[in-house]
């Protein structure tokens, strides 16, 4: 897709567009120094760091169900005490909306945790297979 703002009045790439193109080329190139193909000063992944991120994400996920619902009891008291007032109804609505948001966030964090763990395991498996291929 062509970006018309990447060109000046003469039809040449702007300095910013050239810099972005250089960066994109380096990322996509396996032979460029610092490119995305690995080796040298290119891309590297640390499966242990990824696994640690997964564990941290899991801890956040676990705490979300308790810490994320800490206000439920107090808000329920407000909505019950003021049930005949618009404030009570609003508090009840806010509780429902909050619980939906906490549940959605919990789902996203849970998926992120699983993805991080799977990614770490995949990197480790691939690294082991690559090393085994060199020693065979």
Secondary structure, DSSP 4 states (H G I P E B T S, - for coil): ---GGGB-TTSPBPHHHHHHHHHHHHHH-SSSTT-TT-STTS----HHHHHHHHHHHHHHHHHHHHHTTTTHHHHHHHHHHTTTSHHHHHHHHHHHHHHHHHHHHHHHHHHHHHHHHHHHHHHHHHHHHHHHHHH-
